Amino acid sequence: MTTNTSLGSKPTSPSGSNDNLTSSATAVTETPEWPAATLPAGHCSKTTGEPWDASSVALPAFVETETASIAGTVADVRGAWTRTRALYNLEFRRAQLRAFARLVDENEDALCAALCKDLHKSRGQAILTEVGLLATDIAGAVKHLDSWAKPVAPRRAMINLIDSVTVRKDPLGVVLVIGAWNYPILLTLAPVVAAMAAGNAAVIKPSEVAPAVAAVIADLVPRYLDARFFRVVNGGVPQTTELLRHRFDHIFYTGNGAVGRIVMTAAAKHLTPVTLELGGKSPAIVHPSADLGVTARRIAWGKFLNAGQTCVAPDYVLVRRDMQAPLVAALKAAVAEFFGGDDAKASADYSRIINERHFDRLAKYKTTFDGKAGGTVAFGDVAGWDRAARFIPPTVIADVTTDAAIMDDEIFGPLLPIIPLDVDESSELYADDESGVPGGDAFMRHAAALVGRRDHPLALYVFARNAKAADWLLAHTASGGVAVNDCVIHLATQGLPFGGVGGSGMGKYHGQYGFDTFSHDRAVLRRPMGLEIANMPRYPPVTNRMLGLIKMFMMSKV
């Protein structure tokens, strides 16, 4: 595997390749020189104690792994894991987790600077949404490792009273983690924390679309973690394609559905289980009982965080038509408060689009804001979009219809369409509802019907003071997760699983859920050599007397 230059070296212009495995094209993107006024500074450096400036931190160059070396890397990791069984040892896992914690703690400057270089994330946003969450994940794994790994003793039936019955939490083996570019530290390394805690070795593939972060990960991992068991592969389509040719014991992929299908197809050849963390069009449903001021602040925060490049960002809003105008006004006020007036471009806390290809993808929507089915721009300076700076301002589009082009796919950018609903109180929607859940007023029935026409989203947000209405909506929709009266924050809540359902993915992680994802529940029965008389009823010949004993001791009734 090729190595990157150290963190003390002079940075060079990184390159990022296409993040879609359906294309083999590689696009080289120059990182803009962010204006000094917008550099996320202010917090003191953990290394120097001086005010922190992202541009002053030297970062390693992005270096692609040689494709020909990948087979050897996978074989070496599998061989080491199989021969040594070191990761079966809880103390070894704990030591690796603590080394992981040092990696994060001692390199906070570099991690934050890389996020600024790739996405213009401020240090505050970097710590709030990535570095701090990763550190918390690691600390939780260290704290709870013994209880997570402890064999479970299920309740025994009468026939097993003489047996020891347990469920072991065994490691799966060698796993592949393919990270994402939008939160390139958290979404690449948090699954590695779970895999490590569960006793697995891992080959780590950061997204080449965030090359500064990928280079830092490749530089730090071998310096802190045991290189026998944890390796980084950097590169684009050729490297990922080569990795997917090899057998792993689990593949964890975060990204879009098109690549998720490619990953799943490749995994099927080896009967490898997968976790797919995808996305989808996550709705924000604003019930008539909602406080519009609070609702707007929380939607604006969730939507425009990381310039809308969040897999659980609110993708569109459903609101009663007469509430659309006051909601738009409240959203505009919230954006002005968060990003310093009308010019978010000058804000250190407003991110940028990851590259020009994604900027161009979003720019295609501009021609669809036609004042008709495509809606009308309520606020957001469409003329102020800056391709060279990869800047798109927070933009809200009102009066959008369900047939609009922007409603076809996940937006993944700072564009928020609002669909106003004309509520018919006499509607027959859900007239045959037998759920037994009260609260299904006309607005919620209409909203549930619209959400149900699409693939299940990764998240669903409902804003309502009416708790019964919110509960009814949850009973009549499906999604990976839900936040009532907030956005995104459920993803960072300890104790909750994170994962999709249907088109938004499969599998889950975070905390013990991640540990369990990377563990095999191995059933173990230990029976004494004595007391053979207890086994006699199962041995042939089975007489009527024996059959009676079998029914008595082995069969249960409702």
C-alpha positions in Angstrom: 0.0 0.0 0.0 1.3 3.4 -0.9 1.9 5.8 2.0 1.1 9.5 2.4 3.5 12.2 3.4 3.4 13.0 7.1 1.2 15.7 8.7 4.2 18.0 8.9 4.7 18.1 5.2 3.7 20.9 2.9 0.2 20.4 1.5 -0.3 20.0 -2.2 -3.4 20.3 -4.4 -5.5 17.3 -3.8 -7.5 15.4 -6.4 -10.9 13.7 -6.0 -12.4 11.1 -8.2 -15.9 10.4 -9.1 -17.9 8.9 -6.1 -20.1 6.8 -8.3 -18.9 3.4 -9.2 -20.9 3.4 -12.4 -18.3 5.8 -13.8 -14.6 5.4 -14.1 -13.9 9.0 -14.8 -11.6 10.9 -12.5 -12.1 14.6 -12.0 -9.3 16.7 -10.5 -10.7 19.5 -8.3 -8.7 22.4 -7.1 -9.6 23.5 -3.6 -10.5 27.2 -3.6 -8.5 29.6 -1.4 -11.3 30.5 1.0 -11.4 34.3 1.7 -9.6 35.1 5.0 -12.8 36.6 6.5 -14.6 33.3 6.1 -11.8 31.0 7.5 -13.2 29.2 10.5 -10.9 30.5 13.3 -11.4 31.7 16.9 -11.0 28.5 18.9 -7.6 27.8 20.3 -5.4 25.1 18.8 -5.0 22.0 21.0 -1.4 21.7 19.7 -0.2 25.3 20.0 -2.7 27.0 22.3 -2.8 29.8 19.8 -5.9 31.0 18.0 -6.6 28.4 15.3 -6.4 29.1 11.6 -7.2 26.2 9.3 -5.0 27.5 6.5 -1.9 27.3 8.8 -2.1 23.6 9.4 0.0 21.5 7.0 -1.8 18.5 5.7 -0.5 15.4 3.9 -1.0 14.9 0.2 -3.7 12.6 -1.1 -1.9 9.5 -2.6 -3.8 6.7 -4.3 -3.2 3.2 -3.2 -1.8 1.0 -6.0 -4.5 -1.2 -7.2 -2.2 -4.2 -7.6 -1.3 -4.0 -3.9 -4.9 -4.4 -2.6 -5.1 -8.2 -2.9 -2.0 -8.5 -0.7 -3.4 -6.0 1.8 -6.6 -7.9 2.2 -4.7 -11.2 2.5 -2.3 -9.8 5.1 -5.1 -8.5 7.3 -7.1 -11.8 7.1 -4.0 -13.8 7.7 -3.1 -11.8 10.8 -6.6 -11.9 12.2 -6.9 -15.6 11.6 -3.5 -16.6 13.0 -3.3 -14.4 16.1 -6.9 -14.1 17.2 -5.6 -11.0 19.1 -8.9 -9.2 18.6 -10.7 -11.9 20.6 -8.9 -10.5 23.6 -11.0 -7.7 25.2 -7.9 -6.0 26.6 -6.4 -5.8 23.2 -9.5 -4.3 21.8 -9.6 -1.8 24.7 -6.0 -0.8 24.0 -6.8 -0.3 20.3 -9.9 1.8 21.2 -7.8 4.0 23.5 -5.2 4.4 20.8 -8.1 5.4 18.5 -9.1 8.0 21.1 -5.5 9.4 21.1 -5.6 9.6 17.3 -8.7 11.9 17.6 -7.6 13.9 20.6 -4.0 14.5 19.5 -4.9 15.4 15.9 -7.9 17.6 16.4 -6.2 20.5 14.5 -5.4 18.4 11.5 -8.9 16.7 11.4 -10.6 20.1 11.6 -8.3 21.7 9.0 -9.0 18.8 6.6 -12.7 19.3 7.0 -12.3 23.0 6.3 -10.2 22.3 3.2 -12.7 19.9 1.7 -16.0 21.4 2.9 -15.3 24.8 4.5 -16.5 23.4 7.8 -15.8 25.7 10.8 -13.9 24.2 13.7 -17.1 24.5 15.8 -19.1 22.6 13.1 -16.3 20.0 12.7 -16.3 19.2 16.4 -20.1 19.4 16.8 -20.9 17.1 13.9 -17.9 14.9 13.5 -14.8 15.0 15.7 -16.7 15.3 19.0 -19.2 12.6 18.0 -16.4 10.2 17.0 -14.6 10.8 20.4 -17.9 10.1 22.2 -18.4 6.9 20.2 -15.0 5.7 21.2 -15.4 6.6 24.9 -18.8 4.7 24.9 -17.2 1.6 23.4 -14.4 1.6 26.0 -16.9 2.1 28.8 -19.4 -0.5 27.8 -17.1 -3.1 26.1 -17.4 -5.7 28.9 -21.2 -5.5 29.0 -21.6 -5.6 25.3 -19.3 -8.6 24.9 -20.6 -10.6 27.8 -22.3 -13.8 26.7 -26.0 -13.7 27.1 -27.7 -16.5 29.1 -31.2 -17.0 27.7 -34.0 -18.5 29.7 -33.9 -22.3 29.5 -36.8 -24.7 28.8 -37.4 -27.6 31.2 -35.6 -30.0 28.8 -32.4 -27.9 29.2 -32.3 -27.5 32.9 -29.2 -29.6 33.2 -27.5 -27.6 30.4 -25.5 -24.4 30.2 -27.0 -22.3 27.4 -25.3 -19.1 26.3 -25.1 -16.8 23.2 -21.6 -15.7 22.5 -20.8 -12.3 20.9 -18.2 -13.5 18.4 -16.3 -11.2 15.9 -17.2 -11.7 12.3 -13.6 -11.5 11.0 -12.3 -8.9 8.5 -14.7 -6.2 7.4 -14.7 -3.5 4.7 -15.8 0.0 5.6 -16.5 2.3 2.7 -16.9 5.9 3.9 -18.8 8.9 2.6 -17.6 12.4 1.7 -20.2 14.6 3.3 -19.2 13.8 6.9 -15.9 12.1 5.9 -14.5 11.6 9.4 -17.5 10.5 11.3 -19.1 8.3 8.6 -15.8 6.6 7.8 -14.4 6.1 11.3 -17.5 5.5 13.5 -18.2 2.2 11.8 -14.6 1.2 12.4 -15.1 2.0 16.1 -18.0 -0.5 16.2 -16.1 -3.1 14.2 -13.0 -2.8 16.4 -15.1 -3.0 19.6 -16.7 -6.2 18.3 -13.2 -7.7 17.6 -12.9 -7.4 13.9 -10.1 -6.3 11.7 -11.0 -3.6 9.1 -9.9 -2.4 5.7 -10.9 1.3 5.5 -11.8 3.0 2.3 -12.3 6.8 2.8 -14.1 8.7 0.1 -11.7 10.2 -2.5 -14.2 13.0 -3.0 -13.0 14.5 0.3 -9.3 14.1 -0.4 -7.9 16.2 2.4 -9.7 14.1 5.0 -8.8 10.8 3.2 -5.2 11.8 3.3 -5.2 12.6 7.0 -7.0 9.2 7.8 -4.4 7.3 5.7 -1.6 9.1 7.5 -2.9 8.7 11.1 -4.3 5.1 11.1 -1.0 3.3 10.8 0.6 5.6 13.3 -2.0 4.8 16.1 -3.7 1.5 15.3 -2.1 -1.9 14.8 -1.3 -2.1 11.1 -1.7 -5.9 11.2 -5.5 -5.4 11.5 -6.3 -1.9 10.3 -5.4 -0.7 6.9 -6.4 2.2 4.7 -6.9 2.1 1.0 -7.2 5.4 -0.8 -8.3 6.0 -4.4 -11.4 6.1 -6.6 -13.4 3.7 -8.7 -10.5 1.3 -9.6 -9.5 0.8 -5.9 -13.1 0.4 -4.7 -13.9 -2.1 -7.5 -10.8 -4.1 -6.7 -11.7 -4.2 -3.0 -15.2 -5.5 -3.8 -13.7 -8.4 -5.7 -12.4 -9.8 -2.4 -14.2 -11.7 0.3 -15.0 -9.9 3.5 -17.0 -11.0 6.4 -19.1 -7.8 6.4 -19.3 -4.7 4.2 -20.4 -1.4 5.6 -21.2 1.2 3.0 -22.4 4.8 3.4 -23.5 6.6 0.3 -26.1 6.6 -2.4 -28.5 3.9 -3.5 -27.0 3.4 -7.0 -23.6 2.5 -5.5 -25.3 0.6 -2.7 -26.8 -1.8 -5.3 -23.3 -2.3 -6.8 -21.9 -3.0 -3.3 -24.7 -5.5 -2.6 -24.2 -7.3 -5.9 -20.5 -7.7 -5.3 -21.1 -8.9 -1.7 -23.7 -11.5 -2.9 -21.0 -13.3 -4.9 -19.3 -14.2 -1.5 -22.6 -14.4 0.5 -21.2 -11.4 2.5 -23.7 -9.5 4.7 -23.9 -5.8 4.2 -24.9 -2.7 6.0 -26.1 0.0 3.7 -26.5 3.5 5.0 -28.2 5.4 2.1 -30.5 8.3 2.2 -33.7 9.4 0.4 -36.1 12.3 0.6 -36.6 12.9 4.3 -39.8 15.0 4.8 -40.4 17.7 7.4 -44.1 17.7 8.2 -45.4 20.9 9.9 -48.7 20.2 11.6 -51.1 23.2 12.1 -50.5 22.9 15.9 -46.7 23.6 15.5 -45.0 26.7 16.8 -43.7 28.2 13.5 -40.9 30.2 15.0 -39.3 27.2 16.7 -40.1 24.9 13.8 -38.4 27.2 11.3 -35.2 27.5 13.4 -34.9 23.8 13.7 -35.6 23.0 10.1 -33.2 25.7 8.9 -30.5 24.4 11.1 -31.0 20.8 10.0 -31.4 21.7 6.3 -28.5 24.1 5.9 -26.0 22.3 8.1 -23.1 21.4 5.9 -24.8 23.3 3.1 -27.5 20.7 2.9 -25.1 17.8 2.3 -26.5 15.6 5.1 -28.1 12.3 4.5 -30.8 13.0 7.1 -31.3 16.7 6.2 -35.0 17.7 5.7 -35.4 17.3 1.9 -38.8 19.0 1.6 -41.5 20.5 3.8 -45.2 19.7 3.9 -47.3 22.5 5.4 -50.9 23.7 5.2 -51.2 26.3 2.4 -52.3 29.2 4.7 -49.2 28.5 6.9 -46.7 28.6 4.1 -46.1 32.4 4.0 -45.4 32.8 7.8 -43.2 29.7 7.7 -41.1 31.1 4.9 -40.7 34.4 6.8 -39.6 32.5 9.9 -37.1 30.4 7.8 -35.7 33.6 6.3 -35.2 35.1 9.8 -33.5 32.0 11.1 -31.1 31.9 8.1 -30.2 35.5 8.7 -29.6 34.8 12.4 -27.4 31.8 11.7 -25.3 33.1 8.9 -25.1 36.8 9.5 -27.8 38.4 7.3 -28.3 37.9 3.6 -24.7 37.0 2.7 -24.0 33.5 3.9 -20.9 33.5 1.7 -19.2 35.6 4.4 -20.1 33.3 7.2 -17.4 31.0 8.6 -20.1 28.6 9.7 -21.6 28.0 6.2 -20.1 25.1 4.3 -19.5 24.7 0.6 -20.5 22.2 -2.0 -18.0 19.4 -2.1 -16.9 19.8 -5.7 -17.9 21.3 -9.0 -19.6 18.2 -10.3 -22.0 18.3 -7.4 -22.4 22.1 -7.9 -23.4 21.4 -11.5 -25.9 18.8 -10.5 -27.6 21.2 -8.2 -27.4 24.1 -10.7 -29.6 22.1 -13.0 -32.5 22.8 -10.7 -32.4 26.5 -11.3 -34.2 26.3 -14.6 -37.0 24.4 -13.0 -38.0 27.2 -10.6 -40.6 28.4 -13.1 -43.3 29.9 -10.9 -45.5 27.0 -11.8 -45.1 23.3 -10.9 -41.5 23.9 -10.1 -42.3 26.6 -7.5 -40.9 30.1 -6.9 -37.7 31.1 -5.1 -39.0 32.6 -1.9 -35.4 33.6 -0.8 -31.9 32.8 -1.8 -30.0 34.7 -4.4 -30.0 32.4 -7.4 -27.7 34.9 -9.3 -25.2 34.7 -6.4 -24.3 31.0 -7.0 -20.5 30.8 -7.4 -19.1 27.7 -9.1 -15.5 28.6 -8.5 -16.1 29.0 -4.8 -18.6 26.1 -4.8 -21.1 28.4 -3.0 -24.8 28.0 -3.1 -26.8 30.2 -0.6 -29.5 28.8 1.6 -32.5 28.8 -0.7 -36.2 28.1 -0.1 -38.6 27.4 -3.0 -42.3 27.9 -2.3 -45.4 26.5 -4.0 -43.6 23.4 -5.2 -45.8 20.6 -6.5 -45.2 16.9 -6.0 -44.5 16.6 -9.7 -41.6 19.1 -9.7 -38.2 18.0 -10.9 -36.7 18.8 -7.5 -39.0 16.2 -6.0 -37.6 13.3 -8.1 -34.4 12.6 -6.2 -32.7 13.4 -2.9 -31.5 17.0 -3.2 -28.3 16.8 -1.1 -27.7 20.6 -1.2 -29.0 23.8 0.4 -32.3 23.9 -1.6 -35.5 23.5 0.4 -38.8 23.0 -1.5 -42.1 23.7 0.4 -45.2 21.8 -0.8 -48.3 23.6 0.5 -51.3 21.3 1.1 -54.9 22.1 0.5 -56.6 20.1 3.2 -60.0 18.6 2.4 -61.7 17.8 5.7 -64.1 15.4 4.0 -61.3 13.4 2.4 -61.7 9.6 2.4 -58.0 9.0 2.9 -57.5 6.2 5.5 -61.2 5.9 5.8 -60.6 2.1 6.5 -57.9 2.7 9.1 -57.9 -0.1 11.7 -54.6 0.9 13.4 -56.4 1.8 16.6 -54.2 4.9 16.9 -56.2 8.2 17.3 -55.2 11.6 16.0 -55.5 11.2 12.3 -56.8 14.6 11.3 -57.2 15.6 7.7 -53.8 17.3 7.4 -51.9 14.2 8.8 -53.9 11.9 6.5 -52.9 13.9 3.5 -49.3 14.1 4.6 -49.0 10.4 5.3 -50.5 9.6 1.9 -47.9 11.7 0.1 -45.0 10.3 2.1 -46.2 6.8 1.5 -45.9 7.2 -2.3 -42.1 7.3 -2.1 -39.4 5.0 -0.9 -39.1 4.9 2.9 -36.9 7.9 3.9 -33.9 7.7 6.2 -35.5 10.2 8.5 -38.9 11.7 9.1 -39.6 14.9 10.9 -42.9 16.0 12.3 -43.5 19.3 14.1 -46.6 19.4 16.2 -47.8 20.4 19.7 -50.5 17.9 19.2 -48.9 14.7 20.4 -51.7 12.4 19.2 -51.4 13.7 15.7 -47.7 13.0 15.7 -48.2 9.5 17.0 -50.8 8.9 14.3 -48.3 9.9 11.6 -45.7 7.6 13.0 -48.1 4.7 12.9 -49.0 5.4 9.3 -45.5 6.0 7.8 -42.1 4.2 7.7 -38.6 5.6 8.0 -35.2 4.8 9.3 -35.6 7.2 12.2 -37.9 9.9 13.5 -37.5 13.2 15.3 -40.6 14.9 16.7 -40.1 18.7 16.9 -36.5 18.7 15.8 -34.2 17.7 12.9 -31.1 15.6 12.5 -30.3 15.5 16.2 -31.6 11.9 16.7 -28.5 10.8 14.8 -26.3 12.0 17.6 -28.4 10.8 20.5 -26.7 8.0 22.5 -28.8 4.9 22.9 -30.6 5.2 19.6 -29.8 3.1 16.5 -29.1 4.8 13.2 -30.0 3.1 9.9 -32.4 3.0 7.1 -35.3 0.8 5.9 -36.2 -0.2 2.4 -34.8 2.3 -0.1 -32.9 4.2 2.6 -30.8 1.3 3.5 -30.5 -1.8 5.7 -28.8 -2.5 9.0 -28.0 -0.1 11.9 -25.2 1.1 14.1 -24.2 3.5 16.9 -23.3 2.3 20.4 -24.3 -1.3 21.1 -26.3 -1.5 17.9 -23.0 -1.1 16.0 -21.3 -3.7 18.2 -24.1 -6.1 17.4 -24.0 -5.4 13.7 -20.3 -6.5 13.6 -20.9 -9.5 15.9 -22.1 -13.0 15.3 -24.6 -14.3 17.9 -23.1 -17.8 18.4 -25.4 -20.3 20.1 -23.6 -22.5 22.6 -25.0 -25.4 24.5 -22.9 -27.3 27.0 -24.4 -30.6 28.3 -22.8 -32.8 30.9 -21.6 -36.3 30.0 -23.6 -37.8 32.9 -27.4 -37.9 33.5 -27.9 -39.9 30.3 -31.3 -40.9 31.5 -32.5 -37.3 30.7 -31.8 -38.0 27.0 -33.6 -41.3 26.8 -36.9 -39.9 25.5 -35.3 -38.7 22.2 -33.6 -42.0 21.4 -35.4 -44.5 19.2 -37.5 -46.5 19.4 -40.0 -43.8 20.3 -42.8 -45.5 22.3 -46.1 -44.0 23.3 -44.7 -43.5 26.8 -41.6 -41.7 25.4 -43.9 -39.6 23.1 -45.8 -38.5 26.2 -42.6 -37.4 28.0 -41.6 -35.5 24.9 -44.9 -33.6 24.8 -44.6 -32.9 28.5 -41.1 -31.6 28.6 -40.3 -30.3 25.1 -43.6 -28.8 23.8 -45.2 -25.5 24.8 -48.7 -24.4 24.3 -50.2 -21.0 23.8 
